[in-house]
Amino acid sequence: MKNLIYLFIFFALILIVAFVWLFVFNIYAVEYKVLSAEVSRNAECQIKFQAVPLNSFGQPVPFRNVDFNYELEELTGLRIVTSIENSIVIKLDSNFADDKIRIKFKSKYDRNFVVKTIYVN
């Protein structure tokens, strides 16, 4: 009888660990956030962004990070000054005609590019 109780506790612990791993620590989606993007003409502007991995409950996955790539849409009058891991510094010349800049993000968890739009002041 005592062995049966230990066996039951063992299988219950395995089920709990499997549930936590599959639904809490597994990445189901990635949300891209633009943290700071004050973009104005004739000035150097820094754009910071991050990728947040989400679990099955829509919450950030603890202790996990996501590697991702990004592409800045090539526009006339837009120049990239520096590009670091999760931020870029751009300069808009006076002949920049558009009122928005689009950045495409992609990680191994996305099927297609995710496009974020930043509006120019």
C-alpha positions in Angstrom: 0.0 0.0 0.0 2.8 2.4 0.8 4.5 1.7 -2.5 1.2 2.5 -4.3 1.1 5.9 -2.6 4.7 6.6 -3.6 4.0 5.6 -7.2 1.0 7.9 -7.3 3.0 10.8 -5.9 5.8 10.1 -8.5 3.3 10.1 -11.4 1.6 13.3 -10.1 4.9 15.1 -9.9 5.8 14.0 -13.5 2.4 15.4 -14.7 2.9 18.7 -12.9 6.4 19.1 -14.3 5.2 18.3 -17.8 2.3 20.8 -17.5 4.7 23.5 -16.3 7.2 22.8 -19.0 4.6 22.7 -21.9 2.4 25.6 -20.9 4.7 28.0 -18.8 8.2 27.6 -20.2 7.4 26.8 -23.8 7.3 29.8 -26.3 4.1 30.0 -28.3 4.4 33.5 -29.7 6.7 36.5 -29.8 5.6 40.1 -29.2 7.7 42.9 -30.6 7.8 46.2 -28.7 9.2 49.5 -29.8 10.4 51.0 -26.5 11.6 54.4 -27.5 11.1 56.0 -30.8 11.1 59.8 -30.9 11.9 60.3 -34.5 12.2 63.8 -35.9 13.7 65.4 -39.0 17.3 66.7 -39.1 18.4 65.0 -35.9 19.9 61.7 -34.8 17.2 59.5 -33.3 17.6 56.3 -31.4 15.0 53.6 -31.8 15.0 50.8 -29.1 13.0 47.6 -29.4 12.7 44.2 -27.8 11.2 40.8 -28.5 9.1 39.3 -25.6 8.5 35.6 -25.8 4.9 34.6 -24.7 3.7 31.3 -23.2 0.4 29.7 -23.8 -1.3 32.0 -21.2 0.0 35.1 -23.0 2.4 36.0 -20.3 6.2 36.5 -20.7 8.1 33.3 -20.5 10.4 33.3 -17.5 14.2 32.8 -18.0 14.0 32.7 -21.8 15.1 35.2 -24.5 14.4 35.2 -28.2 16.9 35.9 -30.9 15.4 37.9 -33.8 16.4 39.8 -36.9 15.1 43.1 -38.1 15.2 45.1 -41.3 14.7 48.8 -41.6 12.8 49.9 -44.7 15.1 51.7 -47.1 13.8 55.2 -47.8 15.4 58.2 -49.4 16.9 60.5 -46.8 17.1 57.9 -44.1 20.6 57.0 -42.9 21.6 54.4 -40.3 24.3 55.9 -38.0 24.9 52.9 -35.7 23.1 49.5 -35.2 23.5 47.7 -31.9 21.8 44.5 -30.8 18.4 45.9 -29.9 18.6 49.5 -31.0 19.5 51.6 -34.0 20.4 55.2 -34.4 19.2 56.8 -37.5 19.4 60.3 -39.1 16.7 61.7 -41.3 17.9 64.3 -43.9 15.9 67.3 -44.9 14.9 65.5 -48.1 13.1 62.8 -46.2 9.6 62.8 -47.6 7.7 60.1 -45.8 5.9 60.5 -42.5 6.5 56.9 -41.3 9.3 54.3 -41.0 8.6 50.6 -41.1 10.7 48.0 -39.3 10.3 44.3 -40.1 11.0 41.8 -37.3 11.4 38.0 -37.6 12.3 35.2 -35.2 12.3 31.5 -35.6 8.9 31.4 -34.0 7.3 33.6 -36.6 6.1 32.4 -40.0 6.0 35.8 -41.6 7.7 39.2 -40.9 6.0 41.3 -38.2 5.9 45.0 -39.3 5.9 47.9 -36.8 5.4 51.4 -38.0 7.0 54.5 -36.4 5.6 57.9 -37.2 7.9 60.9 -37.8 7.3 64.1 -35.9 
